[in-house]
Amino acid sequence: PVGGLSDFSLIVLVTASPDSARAWLEQTQTYAAWVPVIAAVSAGAAPLVRPYAEGESPRLSGFINGILGAMQYEQRAGTPGAASRLAGGLNAGLIAAAALIAIGNFIYGLGGLLRSWKRRA
């Protein structure tokens, strides 16, 4: 039977919320400081959770953030999985977003040039 967190040999924290990650890390530090904790968090939560992994006295024994972090873990482990399949779509989406931003900037700049030419004429 499990009597508390100290009965576990490892705590795996999976969350998209930096607040819930912080709460778990602070509570486990109080009740089971000797139990290693690894975290898999969303890319949005990563900046607020990273100090627990890289601080002066890190609380996290392992840290994976976002789809790209999960894909890197899969590659190092030699076991391709869901993250590797999703990474291609993520990269395509990021390239499409960058292209749309570039096209929008080009059109906006072209419109500014046309307006300045009309004023001169």
Phi and psi restraints in degrees (range 20) as a CNS / XPLOR table:
assign (resid 1 and name C) (resid 2 and name N)
       (resid 2 and name CA) (resid 2 and name C) 1.0 -96.3 20.0 2
assign (resid 2 and name N) (resid 2 and name CA)
       (resid 2 and name C) (resid 3 and name N) 1.0 124.4 20.0 2
assign (resid 2 and name C) (resid 3 and name N)
       (resid 3 and name CA) (resid 3 and name C) 1.0 -102.8 20.0 2
assign (resid 3 and name N) (resid 3 and name CA)
       (resid 3 and name C) (resid 4 and name N) 1.0 -18.0 20.0 2
assign (resid 3 and name C) (resid 4 and name N)
       (resid 4 and name CA) (resid 4 and name C) 1.0 -179.2 20.0 2
assign (resid 4 and name N) (resid 4 and name CA)
       (resid 4 and name C) (resid 5 and name N) 1.0 -179.4 20.0 2
assign (resid 4 and name C) (resid 5 and name N)
       (resid 5 and name CA) (resid 5 and name C) 1.0 -62.8 20.0 2
assign (resid 5 and name N) (resid 5 and name CA)
       (resid 5 and name C) (resid 6 and name N) 1.0 -29.1 20.0 2
assign (resid 5 and name C) (resid 6 and name N)
       (resid 6 and name CA) (resid 6 and name C) 1.0 -68.3 20.0 2
assign (resid 6 and name N) (resid 6 and name CA)
       (resid 6 and name C) (resid 7 and name N) 1.0 -12.0 20.0 2
assign (resid 6 and name C) (resid 7 and name N)
       (resid 7 and name CA) (resid 7 and name C) 1.0 -78.2 20.0 2
assign (resid 7 and name N) (resid 7 and name CA)
       (resid 7 and name C) (resid 8 and name N) 1.0 -10.9 20.0 2
assign (resid 7 and name C) (resid 8 and name N)
       (resid 8 and name CA) (resid 8 and name C) 1.0 -92.6 20.0 2
assign (resid 8 and name N) (resid 8 and name CA)
       (resid 8 and name C) (resid 9 and name N) 1.0 151.5 20.0 2
assign (resid 8 and name C) (resid 9 and name N)
       (resid 9 and name CA) (resid 9 and name C) 1.0 -96.2 20.0 2
assign (resid 9 and name N) (resid 9 and name CA)
       (resid 9 and name C) (resid 10 and name N) 1.0 -12.4 20.0 2
assign (resid 9 and name C) (resid 10 and name N)
       (resid 10 and name CA) (resid 10 and name C) 1.0 -158.7 20.0 2
assign (resid 10 and name N) (resid 10 and name CA)
       (resid 10 and name C) (resid 11 and name N) 1.0 139.4 20.0 2
assign (resid 10 and name C) (resid 11 and name N)
       (resid 11 and name CA) (resid 11 and name C) 1.0 -113.7 20.0 2
assign (resid 11 and name N) (resid 11 and name CA)
       (resid 11 and name C) (resid 12 and name N) 1.0 125.2 20.0 2
assign (resid 11 and name C) (resid 12 and name N)
       (resid 12 and name CA) (resid 12 and name C) 1.0 -108.2 20.0 2
assign (resid 12 and name N) (resid 12 and name CA)
       (resid 12 and name C) (resid 13 and name N) 1.0 118.3 20.0 2
assign (resid 12 and name C) (resid 13 and name N)
       (resid 13 and name CA) (resid 13 and name C) 1.0 -106.2 20.0 2
assign (resid 13 and name N) (resid 13 and name CA)
       (resid 13 and name C) (resid 14 and name N) 1.0 119.1 20.0 2
assign (resid 13 and name C) (resid 14 and name N)
       (resid 14 and name CA) (resid 14 and name C) 1.0 -123.1 20.0 2
assign (resid 14 and name N) (resid 14 and name CA)
       (resid 14 and name C) (resid 15 and name N) 1.0 115.5 20.0 2
assign (resid 14 and name C) (resid 15 and name N)
       (resid 15 and name CA) (resid 15 and name C) 1.0 -155.8 20.0 2
assign (resid 15 and name N) (resid 15 and name CA)
       (resid 15 and name C) (resid 16 and name N) 1.0 157.7 20.0 2
assign (resid 15 and name C) (resid 16 and name N)
       (resid 16 and name CA) (resid 16 and name C) 1.0 -107.6 20.0 2
assign (resid 16 and name N) (resid 16 and name CA)
       (resid 16 and name C) (resid 17 and name N) 1.0 -4.3 20.0 2
assign (resid 16 and name C) (resid 17 and name N)
       (resid 17 and name CA) (resid 17 and name C) 1.0 -106.3 20.0 2
assign (resid 17 and name N) (resid 17 and name CA)
       (resid 17 and name C) (resid 18 and name N) 1.0 121.6 20.0 2
assign (resid 17 and name C) (resid 18 and name N)
       (resid 18 and name CA) (resid 18 and name C) 1.0 -65.0 20.0 2
assign (resid 18 and name N) (resid 18 and name CA)
       (resid 18 and name C) (resid 19 and name N) 1.0 -29.3 20.0 2
assign (resid 18 and name C) (resid 19 and name N)
       (resid 19 and name CA) (resid 19 and name C) 1.0 -68.1 20.0 2
assign (resid 19 and name N) (resid 19 and name CA)
       (resid 19 and name C) (resid 20 and name N) 1.0 -41.9 20.0 2
assign (resid 19 and name C) (resid 20 and name N)
       (resid 20 and name CA) (resid 20 and name C) 1.0 -70.3 20.0 2
assign (resid 20 and name N) (resid 20 and name CA)
       (resid 20 and name C) (resid 21 and name N) 1.0 -34.8 20.0 2
assign (resid 20 and name C) (resid 21 and name N)
       (resid 21 and name CA) (resid 21 and name C) 1.0 -63.1 20.0 2
assign (resid 21 and name N) (resid 21 and name CA)
       (resid 21 and name C) (resid 22 and name N) 1.0 -45.7 20.0 2
assign (resid 21 and name C) (resid 22 and name N)
       (resid 22 and name CA) (resid 22 and name C) 1.0 -61.0 20.0 2
assign (resid 22 and name N) (resid 22 and name CA)
       (resid 22 and name C) (resid 23 and name N) 1.0 -43.9 20.0 2
assign (resid 22 and name C) (resid 23 and name N)
       (resid 23 and name CA) (resid 23 and name C) 1.0 -62.0 20.0 2
assign (resid 23 and name N) (resid 23 and name CA)
       (resid 23 and name C) (resid 24 and name N) 1.0 -45.9 20.0 2
assign (resid 23 and name C) (resid 24 and name N)
       (resid 24 and name CA) (resid 24 and name C) 1.0 -63.2 20.0 2
assign (resid 24 and name N) (resid 24 and name CA)
       (resid 24 and name C) (resid 25 and name N) 1.0 -44.3 20.0 2
assign (resid 24 and name C) (resid 25 and name N)
       (resid 25 and name CA) (resid 25 and name C) 1.0 -65.5 20.0 2
assign (resid 25 and name N) (resid 25 and name CA)
       (resid 25 and name C) (resid 26 and name N) 1.0 -40.1 20.0 2
assign (resid 25 and name C) (resid 26 and name N)
       (resid 26 and name CA) (resid 26 and name C) 1.0 -71.3 20.0 2
assign (resid 26 and name N) (resid 26 and name CA)
       (resid 26 and name C) (resid 27 and name N) 1.0 -36.7 20.0 2
assign (resid 26 and name C) (resid 27 and name N)
       (resid 27 and name CA) (resid 27 and name C) 1.0 -72.7 20.0 2
assign (resid 27 and name N) (resid 27 and name CA)
       (resid 27 and name C) (resid 28 and name N) 1.0 -40.4 20.0 2
assign (resid 27 and name C) (resid 28 and name N)
       (resid 28 and name CA) (resid 28 and name C) 1.0 -68.6 20.0 2
assign (resid 28 and name N) (resid 28 and name CA)
       (resid 28 and name C) (resid 29 and name N) 1.0 -29.7 20.0 2
assign (resid 28 and name C) (resid 29 and name N)
       (resid 29 and name CA) (resid 29 and name C) 1.0 -64.4 20.0 2
assign (resid 29 and name N) (resid 29 and name CA)
       (resid 29 and name C) (resid 30 and name N) 1.0 -33.3 20.0 2
assign (resid 29 and name C) (resid 30 and name N)
       (resid 30 and name CA) (resid 30 and name C) 1.0 -75.2 20.0 2
assign (resid 30 and name N) (resid 30 and name CA)
       (resid 30 and name C) (resid 31 and name N) 1.0 -43.3 20.0 2
assign (resid 30 and name C) (resid 31 and name N)
       (resid 31 and name CA) (resid 31 and name C) 1.0 -99.3 20.0 2
assign (resid 31 and name N) (resid 31 and name CA)
       (resid 31 and name C) (resid 32 and name N) 1.0 -19.4 20.0 2
assign (resid 31 and name C) (resid 32 and name N)
       (resid 32 and name CA) (resid 32 and name C) 1.0 -152.4 20.0 2
assign (resid 32 and name N) (resid 32 and name CA)
       (resid 32 and name C) (resid 33 and name N) 1.0 60.5 20.0 2
assign (resid 32 and name C) (resid 33 and name N)
       (resid 33 and name CA) (resid 33 and name C) 1.0 -63.4 20.0 2
assign (resid 33 and name N) (resid 33 and name CA)
       (resid 33 and name C) (resid 34 and name N) 1.0 -23.6 20.0 2
assign (resid 33 and name C) (resid 34 and name N)
       (resid 34 and name CA) (resid 34 and name C) 1.0 -89.3 20.0 2
assign (resid 34 and name N) (resid 34 and name CA)
       (resid 34 and name C) (resid 35 and name N) 1.0 -5.5 20.0 2
assign (resid 34 and name C) (resid 35 and name N)
       (resid 35 and name CA) (resid 35 and name C) 1.0 -88.3 20.0 2
assign (resid 35 and name N) (resid 35 and name CA)
       (resid 35 and name C) (resid 36 and name N) 1.0 124.3 20.0 2
assign (resid 35 and name C) (resid 36 and name N)
       (resid 36 and name CA) (resid 36 and name C) 1.0 -65.6 20.0 2
assign (resid 36 and name N) (resid 36 and name CA)
       (resid 36 and name C) (resid 37 and name N) 1.0 144.7 20.0 2
assign (resid 36 and name C) (resid 37 and name N)
       (resid 37 and name CA) (resid 37 and name C) 1.0 -125.1 20.0 2
assign (resid 37 and name N) (resid 37 and name CA)
       (resid 37 and name C) (resid 38 and name N) 1.0 131.1 20.0 2
assign (resid 37 and name C) (resid 38 and name N)
       (resid 38 and name CA) (resid 38 and name C) 1.0 -117.9 20.0 2
assign (resid 38 and name N) (resid 38 and name CA)
       (resid 38 and name C) (resid 39 and name N) 1.0 148.4 20.0 2
assign (resid 38 and name C) (resid 39 and name N)
       (resid 39 and name CA) (resid 39 and name C) 1.0 -129.9 20.0 2
assign (resid 39 and name N) (resid 39 and name CA)
       (resid 39 and name C) (resid 40 and name N) 1.0 139.0 20.0 2
assign (resid 39 and name C) (resid 40 and name N)
       (resid 40 and name CA) (resid 40 and name C) 1.0 -121.5 20.0 2
assign (resid 40 and name N) (resid 40 and name CA)
       (resid 40 and name C) (resid 41 and name N) 1.0 111.0 20.0 2
assign (resid 40 and name C) (resid 41 and name N)
       (resid 41 and name CA) (resid 41 and name C) 1.0 -124.5 20.0 2
assign (resid 41 and name N) (resid 41 and name CA)
       (resid 41 and name C) (resid 42 and name N) 1.0 163.0 20.0 2
assign (resid 41 and name C) (resid 42 and name N)
       (resid 42 and name CA) (resid 42 and name C) 1.0 -70.2 20.0 2
assign (resid 42 and name N) (resid 42 and name CA)
       (resid 42 and name C) (resid 43 and name N) 1.0 160.6 20.0 2
assign (resid 42 and name C) (resid 43 and name N)
       (resid 43 and name CA) (resid 43 and name C) 1.0 -62.3 20.0 2
assign (resid 43 and name N) (resid 43 and name CA)
       (resid 43 and name C) (resid 44 and name N) 1.0 -31.0 20.0 2
assign (resid 43 and name C) (resid 44 and name N)
       (resid 44 and name CA) (resid 44 and name C) 1.0 -70.5 20.0 2
assign (resid 44 and name N) (resid 44 and name CA)
       (resid 44 and name C) (resid 45 and name N) 1.0 -31.6 20.0 2
assign (resid 44 and name C) (resid 45 and name N)
       (resid 45 and name CA) (resid 45 and name C) 1.0 -85.1 20.0 2
assign (resid 45 and name N) (resid 45 and name CA)
       (resid 45 and name C) (resid 46 and name N) 1.0 -18.5 20.0 2
assign (resid 45 and name C) (resid 46 and name N)
       (resid 46 and name CA) (resid 46 and name C) 1.0 -55.1 20.0 2
assign (resid 46 and name N) (resid 46 and name CA)
       (resid 46 and name C) (resid 47 and name N) 1.0 -45.1 20.0 2
assign (resid 46 and name C) (resid 47 and name N)
       (resid 47 and name CA) (resid 47 and name C) 1.0 -60.6 20.0 2
assign (resid 47 and name N) (resid 47 and name CA)
       (resid 47 and name C) (resid 48 and name N) 1.0 -30.0 20.0 2
assign (resid 47 and name C) (resid 48 and name N)
       (resid 48 and name CA) (resid 48 and name C) 1.0 -87.7 20.0 2
assign (resid 48 and name N) (resid 48 and name CA)
       (resid 48 and name C) (resid 49 and name N) 1.0 -19.0 20.0 2
assign (resid 48 and name C) (resid 49 and name N)
       (resid 49 and name CA) (resid 49 and name C) 1.0 -95.4 20.0 2
assign (resid 49 and name N) (resid 49 and name CA)
       (resid 49 and name C) (resid 50 and name N) 1.0 -27.0 20.0 2
assign (resid 49 and name C) (resid 50 and name N)
       (resid 50 and name CA) (resid 50 and name C) 1.0 -52.2 20.0 2
assign (resid 50 and name N) (resid 50 and name CA)
       (resid 50 and name C) (resid 51 and name N) 1.0 -40.6 20.0 2
assign (resid 50 and name C) (resid 51 and name N)
       (resid 51 and name CA) (resid 51 and name C) 1.0 -57.7 20.0 2
assign (resid 51 and name N) (resid 51 and name CA)
       (resid 51 and name C) (resid 52 and name N) 1.0 -26.8 20.0 2
assign (resid 51 and name C) (resid 52 and name N)
       (resid 52 and name CA) (resid 52 and name C) 1.0 -71.5 20.0 2
assign (resid 52 and name N) (resid 52 and name CA)
       (resid 52 and name C) (resid 53 and name N) 1.0 -20.2 20.0 2
assign (resid 52 and name C) (resid 53 and name N)
       (resid 53 and name CA) (resid 53 and name C) 1.0 -95.7 20.0 2
assign (resid 53 and name N) (resid 53 and name CA)
       (resid 53 and name C) (resid 54 and name N) 1.0 -28.6 20.0 2
assign (resid 53 and name C) (resid 54 and name N)
       (resid 54 and name CA) (resid 54 and name C) 1.0 -119.0 20.0 2
assign (resid 54 and name N) (resid 54 and name CA)
       (resid 54 and name C) (resid 55 and name N) 1.0 7.1 20.0 2
assign (resid 54 and name C) (resid 55 and name N)
       (resid 55 and name CA) (resid 55 and name C) 1.0 -70.7 20.0 2
assign (resid 55 and name N) (resid 55 and name CA)
       (resid 55 and name C) (resid 56 and name N) 1.0 -174.0 20.0 2
assign (resid 55 and name C) (resid 56 and name N)
       (resid 56 and name CA) (resid 56 and name C) 1.0 -61.6 20.0 2
assign (resid 56 and name N) (resid 56 and name CA)
       (resid 56 and name C) (resid 57 and name N) 1.0 -42.8 20.0 2
assign (resid 56 and name C) (resid 57 and name N)
       (resid 57 and name CA) (resid 57 and name C) 1.0 -127.1 20.0 2
assign (resid 57 and name N) (resid 57 and name CA)
       (resid 57 and name C) (resid 58 and name N) 1.0 86.4 20.0 2
assign (resid 57 and name C) (resid 58 and name N)
       (resid 58 and name CA) (resid 58 and name C) 1.0 -61.7 20.0 2
assign (resid 58 and name N) (resid 58 and name CA)
       (resid 58 and name C) (resid 59 and name N) 1.0 137.1 20.0 2
assign (resid 58 and name C) (resid 59 and name N)
       (resid 59 and name CA) (resid 59 and name C) 1.0 -90.0 20.0 2
assign (resid 59 and name N) (resid 59 and name CA)
       (resid 59 and name C) (resid 60 and name N) 1.0 -25.6 20.0 2
assign (resid 59 and name C) (resid 60 and name N)
       (resid 60 and name CA) (resid 60 and name C) 1.0 -93.4 20.0 2
assign (resid 60 and name N) (resid 60 and name CA)
       (resid 60 and name C) (resid 61 and name N) 1.0 133.3 20.0 2
assign (resid 60 and name C) (resid 61 and name N)
       (resid 61 and name CA) (resid 61 and name C) 1.0 -86.3 20.0 2
assign (resid 61 and name N) (resid 61 and name CA)
       (resid 61 and name C) (resid 62 and name N) 1.0 -22.1 20.0 2
assign (resid 61 and name C) (resid 62 and name N)
       (resid 62 and name CA) (resid 62 and name C) 1.0 -151.1 20.0 2
assign (resid 62 and name N) (resid 62 and name CA)
       (resid 62 and name C) (resid 63 and name N) 1.0 150.4 20.0 2
assign (resid 62 and name C) (resid 63 and name N)
       (resid 63 and name CA) (resid 63 and name C) 1.0 -148.6 20.0 2
assign (resid 63 and name N) (resid 63 and name CA)
       (resid 63 and name C) (resid 64 and name N) 1.0 121.8 20.0 2
assign (resid 63 and name C) (resid 64 and name N)
       (resid 64 and name CA) (resid 64 and name C) 1.0 -125.5 20.0 2
assign (resid 64 and name N) (resid 64 and name CA)
       (resid 64 and name C) (resid 65 and name N) 1.0 130.3 20.0 2
assign (resid 64 and name C) (resid 65 and name N)
       (resid 65 and name CA) (resid 65 and name C) 1.0 -127.6 20.0 2
assign (resid 65 and name N) (resid 65 and name CA)
       (resid 65 and name C) (resid 66 and name N) 1.0 128.9 20.0 2
assign (resid 65 and name C) (resid 66 and name N)
       (resid 66 and name CA) (resid 66 and name C) 1.0 70.9 20.0 2
assign (resid 66 and name N) (resid 66 and name CA)
       (resid 66 and name C) (resid 67 and name N) 1.0 179.1 20.0 2
assign (resid 66 and name C) (resid 67 and name N)
       (resid 67 and name CA) (resid 67 and name C) 1.0 -66.2 20.0 2
assign (resid 67 and name N) (resid 67 and name CA)
       (resid 67 and name C) (resid 68 and name N) 1.0 -39.7 20.0 2
assign (resid 67 and name C) (resid 68 and name N)
       (resid 68 and name CA) (resid 68 and name C) 1.0 -67.2 20.0 2
assign (resid 68 and name N) (resid 68 and name CA)
       (resid 68 and name C) (resid 69 and name N) 1.0 -37.6 20.0 2
assign (resid 68 and name C) (resid 69 and name N)
       (resid 69 and name CA) (resid 69 and name C) 1.0 -65.0 20.0 2
assign (resid 69 and name N) (resid 69 and name CA)
       (resid 69 and name C) (resid 70 and name N) 1.0 -40.7 20.0 2
assign (resid 69 and name C) (resid 70 and name N)
       (resid 70 and name CA) (resid 70 and name C) 1.0 -65.3 20.0 2
assign (resid 70 and name N) (resid 70 and name CA)
       (resid 70 and name C) (resid 71 and name N) 1.0 -37.6 20.0 2
assign (resid 70 and name C) (resid 71 and name N)
       (resid 71 and name CA) (resid 71 and name C) 1.0 -65.6 20.0 2
assign (resid 71 and name N) (resid 71 and name CA)
       (resid 71 and name C) (resid 72 and name N) 1.0 -41.5 20.0 2
assign (resid 71 and name C) (resid 72 and name N)
       (resid 72 and name CA) (resid 72 and name C) 1.0 -62.5 20.0 2
assign (resid 72 and name N) (resid 72 and name CA)
       (resid 72 and name C) (resid 73 and name N) 1.0 -39.6 20.0 2
assign (resid 72 and name C) (resid 73 and name N)
       (resid 73 and name CA) (resid 73 and name C) 1.0 -63.3 20.0 2
assign (resid 73 and name N) (resid 73 and name CA)
       (resid 73 and name C) (resid 74 and name N) 1.0 -44.3 20.0 2
assign (resid 73 and name C) (resid 74 and name N)
       (resid 74 and name CA) (resid 74 and name C) 1.0 -60.6 20.0 2
assign (resid 74 and name N) (resid 74 and name CA)
       (resid 74 and name C) (resid 75 and name N) 1.0 -41.9 20.0 2
assign (resid 74 and name C) (resid 75 and name N)
       (resid 75 and name CA) (resid 75 and name C) 1.0 -64.7 20.0 2
assign (resid 75 and name N) (resid 75 and name CA)
       (resid 75 and name C) (resid 76 and name N) 1.0 -43.0 20.0 2
assign (resid 75 and name C) (resid 76 and name N)
       (resid 76 and name CA) (resid 76 and name C) 1.0 -66.8 20.0 2
assign (resid 76 and name N) (resid 76 and name CA)
       (resid 76 and name C) (resid 77 and name N) 1.0 -34.8 20.0 2
assign (resid 76 and name C) (resid 77 and name N)
       (resid 77 and name CA) (resid 77 and name C) 1.0 -78.7 20.0 2
assign (resid 77 and name N) (resid 77 and name CA)
       (resid 77 and name C) (resid 78 and name N) 1.0 -14.8 20.0 2
assign (resid 77 and name C) (resid 78 and name N)
       (resid 78 and name CA) (resid 78 and name C) 1.0 74.6 20.0 2
assign (resid 78 and name N) (resid 78 and name CA)
       (resid 78 and name C) (resid 79 and name N) 1.0 23.8 20.0 2
assign (resid 78 and name C) (resid 79 and name N)
       (resid 79 and name CA) (resid 79 and name C) 1.0 -129.4 20.0 2
assign (resid 79 and name N) (resid 79 and name CA)
       (resid 79 and name C) (resid 80 and name N) 1.0 88.4 20.0 2
assign (resid 79 and name C) (resid 80 and name N)
       (resid 80 and name CA) (resid 80 and name C) 1.0 -62.7 20.0 2
assign (resid 80 and name N) (resid 80 and name CA)
       (resid 80 and name C) (resid 81 and name N) 1.0 138.4 20.0 2
assign (resid 80 and name C) (resid 81 and name N)
       (resid 81 and name CA) (resid 81 and name C) 1.0 -143.1 20.0 2
assign (resid 81 and name N) (resid 81 and name CA)
       (resid 81 and name C) (resid 82 and name N) 1.0 -148.6 20.0 2
assign (resid 81 and name C) (resid 82 and name N)
       (resid 82 and name CA) (resid 82 and name C) 1.0 -62.9 20.0 2
assign (resid 82 and name N) (resid 82 and name CA)
       (resid 82 and name C) (resid 83 and name N) 1.0 -39.8 20.0 2
assign (resid 82 and name C) (resid 83 and name N)
       (resid 83 and name CA) (resid 83 and name C) 1.0 -63.1 20.0 2
assign (resid 83 and name N) (resid 83 and name CA)
       (resid 83 and name C) (resid 84 and name N) 1.0 -39.0 20.0 2
assign (resid 83 and name C) (resid 84 and name N)
       (resid 84 and name CA) (resid 84 and name C) 1.0 -64.0 20.0 2
assign (resid 84 and name N) (resid 84 and name CA)
       (resid 84 and name C) (resid 85 and name N) 1.0 -36.5 20.0 2
assign (resid 84 and name C) (resid 85 and name N)
       (resid 85 and name CA) (resid 85 and name C) 1.0 -71.4 20.0 2
assign (resid 85 and name N) (resid 85 and name CA)
       (resid 85 and name C) (resid 86 and name N) 1.0 -36.0 20.0 2
assign (resid 85 and name C) (resid 86 and name N)
       (resid 86 and name CA) (resid 86 and name C) 1.0 -77.3 20.0 2
assign (resid 86 and name N) (resid 86 and name CA)
       (resid 86 and name C) (resid 87 and name N) 1.0 -25.9 20.0 2
assign (resid 86 and name C) (resid 87 and name N)
       (resid 87 and name CA) (resid 87 and name C) 1.0 -61.9 20.0 2
assign (resid 87 and name N) (resid 87 and name CA)
       (resid 87 and name C) (resid 88 and name N) 1.0 -36.6 20.0 2
assign (resid 87 and name C) (resid 88 and name N)
       (resid 88 and name CA) (resid 88 and name C) 1.0 -61.9 20.0 2
assign (resid 88 and name N) (resid 88 and name CA)
       (resid 88 and name C) (resid 89 and name N) 1.0 -44.0 20.0 2
assign (resid 88 and name C) (resid 89 and name N)
       (resid 89 and name CA) (resid 89 and name C) 1.0 -66.0 20.0 2
assign (resid 89 and name N) (resid 89 and name CA)
       (resid 89 and name C) (resid 90 and name N) 1.0 -38.6 20.0 2
assign (resid 89 and name C) (resid 90 and name N)
       (resid 90 and name CA) (resid 90 and name C) 1.0 -62.7 20.0 2
assign (resid 90 and name N) (resid 90 and name CA)
       (resid 90 and name C) (resid 91 and name N) 1.0 -46.0 20.0 2
assign (resid 90 and name C) (resid 91 and name N)
       (resid 91 and name CA) (resid 91 and name C) 1.0 -62.1 20.0 2
assign (resid 91 and name N) (resid 91 and name CA)
       (resid 91 and name C) (resid 92 and name N) 1.0 -41.5 20.0 2
assign (resid 91 and name C) (resid 92 and name N)
       (resid 92 and name CA) (resid 92 and name C) 1.0 -63.3 20.0 2
assign (resid 92 and name N) (resid 92 and name CA)
       (resid 92 and name C) (resid 93 and name N) 1.0 -40.7 20.0 2
assign (resid 92 and name C) (resid 93 and name N)
       (resid 93 and name CA) (resid 93 and name C) 1.0 -64.1 20.0 2
assign (resid 93 and name N) (resid 93 and name CA)
       (resid 93 and name C) (resid 94 and name N) 1.0 -40.6 20.0 2
assign (resid 93 and name C) (resid 94 and name N)
       (resid 94 and name CA) (resid 94 and name C) 1.0 -66.3 20.0 2
assign (resid 94 and name N) (resid 94 and name CA)
       (resid 94 and name C) (resid 95 and name N) 1.0 -39.2 20.0 2
assign (resid 94 and name C) (resid 95 and name N)
       (resid 95 and name CA) (resid 95 and name C) 1.0 -66.6 20.0 2
assign (resid 95 and name N) (resid 95 and name CA)
       (resid 95 and name C) (resid 96 and name N) 1.0 -41.3 20.0 2
assign (resid 95 and name C) (resid 96 and name N)
       (resid 96 and name CA) (resid 96 and name C) 1.0 -63.5 20.0 2
assign (resid 96 and name N) (resid 96 and name CA)
       (resid 96 and name C) (resid 97 and name N) 1.0 -41.6 20.0 2
assign (resid 96 and name C) (resid 97 and name N)
       (resid 97 and name CA) (resid 97 and name C) 1.0 -63.4 20.0 2
assign (resid 97 and name N) (resid 97 and name CA)
       (resid 97 and name C) (resid 98 and name N) 1.0 -43.2 20.0 2
assign (resid 97 and name C) (resid 98 and name N)
       (resid 98 and name CA) (resid 98 and name C) 1.0 -63.0 20.0 2
assign (resid 98 and name N) (resid 98 and name CA)
       (resid 98 and name C) (resid 99 and name N) 1.0 -39.7 20.0 2
assign (resid 98 and name C) (resid 99 and name N)
       (resid 99 and name CA) (resid 99 and name C) 1.0 -65.1 20.0 2
assign (resid 99 and name N) (resid 99 and name CA)
       (resid 99 and name C) (resid 100 and name N) 1.0 -42.7 20.0 2
assign (resid 99 and name C) (resid 100 and name N)
       (resid 100 and name CA) (resid 100 and name C) 1.0 -63.3 20.0 2
assign (resid 100 and name N) (resid 100 and name CA)
       (resid 100 and name C) (resid 101 and name N) 1.0 -39.5 20.0 2
assign (resid 100 and name C) (resid 101 and name N)
       (resid 101 and name CA) (resid 101 and name C) 1.0 -64.0 20.0 2
assign (resid 101 and name N) (resid 101 and name CA)
       (resid 101 and name C) (resid 102 and name N) 1.0 -44.1 20.0 2
assign (resid 101 and name C) (resid 102 and name N)
       (resid 102 and name CA) (resid 102 and name C) 1.0 -63.3 20.0 2
assign (resid 102 and name N) (resid 102 and name CA)
       (resid 102 and name C) (resid 103 and name N) 1.0 -43.9 20.0 2
assign (resid 102 and name C) (resid 103 and name N)
       (resid 103 and name CA) (resid 103 and name C) 1.0 -63.6 20.0 2
assign (resid 103 and name N) (resid 103 and name CA)
       (resid 103 and name C) (resid 104 and name N) 1.0 -43.0 20.0 2
assign (resid 103 and name C) (resid 104 and name N)
       (resid 104 and name CA) (resid 104 and name C) 1.0 -61.5 20.0 2
assign (resid 104 and name N) (resid 104 and name CA)
       (resid 104 and name C) (resid 105 and name N) 1.0 -41.8 20.0 2
assign (resid 104 and name C) (resid 105 and name N)
       (resid 105 and name CA) (resid 105 and name C) 1.0 -64.9 20.0 2
assign (resid 105 and name N) (resid 105 and name CA)
       (resid 105 and name C) (resid 106 and name N) 1.0 -39.7 20.0 2
assign (resid 105 and name C) (resid 106 and name N)
       (resid 106 and name CA) (resid 106 and name C) 1.0 -62.9 20.0 2
assign (resid 106 and name N) (resid 106 and name CA)
       (resid 106 and name C) (resid 107 and name N) 1.0 -46.2 20.0 2
assign (resid 106 and name C) (resid 107 and name N)
       (resid 107 and name CA) (resid 107 and name C) 1.0 -64.1 20.0 2
assign (resid 107 and name N) (resid 107 and name CA)
       (resid 107 and name C) (resid 108 and name N) 1.0 -42.1 20.0 2
assign (resid 107 and name C) (resid 108 and name N)
       (resid 108 and name CA) (resid 108 and name C) 1.0 -63.3 20.0 2
assign (resid 108 and name N) (resid 108 and name CA)
       (resid 108 and name C) (resid 109 and name N) 1.0 -43.4 20.0 2
assign (resid 108 and name C) (resid 109 and name N)
       (resid 109 and name CA) (resid 109 and name C) 1.0 -64.6 20.0 2
assign (resid 109 and name N) (resid 109 and name CA)
       (resid 109 and name C) (resid 110 and name N) 1.0 -40.0 20.0 2
assign (resid 109 and name C) (resid 110 and name N)
       (resid 110 and name CA) (resid 110 and name C) 1.0 -63.5 20.0 2
assign (resid 110 and name N) (resid 110 and name CA)
       (resid 110 and name C) (resid 111 and name N) 1.0 -40.7 20.0 2
assign (resid 110 and name C) (resid 111 and name N)
       (resid 111 and name CA) (resid 111 and name C) 1.0 -63.2 20.0 2
assign (resid 111 and name N) (resid 111 and name CA)
       (resid 111 and name C) (resid 112 and name N) 1.0 -38.8 20.0 2
assign (resid 111 and name C) (resid 112 and name N)
       (resid 112 and name CA) (resid 112 and name C) 1.0 -63.9 20.0 2
assign (resid 112 and name N) (resid 112 and name CA)
       (resid 112 and name C) (resid 113 and name N) 1.0 -40.1 20.0 2
assign (resid 112 and name C) (resid 113 and name N)
       (resid 113 and name CA) (resid 113 and name C) 1.0 -64.1 20.0 2
assign (resid 113 and name N) (resid 113 and name CA)
       (resid 113 and name C) (resid 114 and name N) 1.0 -43.6 20.0 2
assign (resid 113 and name C) (resid 114 and name N)
       (resid 114 and name CA) (resid 114 and name C) 1.0 -62.9 20.0 2
assign (resid 114 and name N) (resid 114 and name CA)
       (resid 114 and name C) (resid 115 and name N) 1.0 -40.5 20.0 2
assign (resid 114 and name C) (resid 115 and name N)
       (resid 115 and name CA) (resid 115 and name C) 1.0 -65.9 20.0 2
assign (resid 115 and name N) (resid 115 and name CA)
       (resid 115 and name C) (resid 116 and name N) 1.0 -39.3 20.0 2
assign (resid 115 and name C) (resid 116 and name N)
       (resid 116 and name CA) (resid 116 and name C) 1.0 -68.7 20.0 2
assign (resid 116 and name N) (resid 116 and name CA)
       (resid 116 and name C) (resid 117 and name N) 1.0 -34.7 20.0 2
assign (resid 116 and name C) (resid 117 and name N)
       (resid 117 and name CA) (resid 117 and name C) 1.0 -68.2 20.0 2
assign (resid 117 and name N) (resid 117 and name CA)
       (resid 117 and name C) (resid 118 and name N) 1.0 -36.7 20.0 2
assign (resid 117 and name C) (resid 118 and name N)
       (resid 118 and name CA) (resid 118 and name C) 1.0 -67.3 20.0 2
assign (resid 118 and name N) (resid 118 and name CA)
       (resid 118 and name C) (resid 119 and name N) 1.0 -34.9 20.0 2
assign (resid 118 and name C) (resid 119 and name N)
       (resid 119 and name CA) (resid 119 and name C) 1.0 -67.0 20.0 2
assign (resid 119 and name N) (resid 119 and name CA)
       (resid 119 and name C) (resid 120 and name N) 1.0 -34.6 20.0 2
assign (resid 119 and name C) (resid 120 and name N)
       (resid 120 and name CA) (resid 120 and name C) 1.0 -73.8 20.0 2
assign (resid 120 and name N) (resid 120 and name CA)
       (resid 120 and name C) (resid 121 and name N) 1.0 -27.9 20.0 2
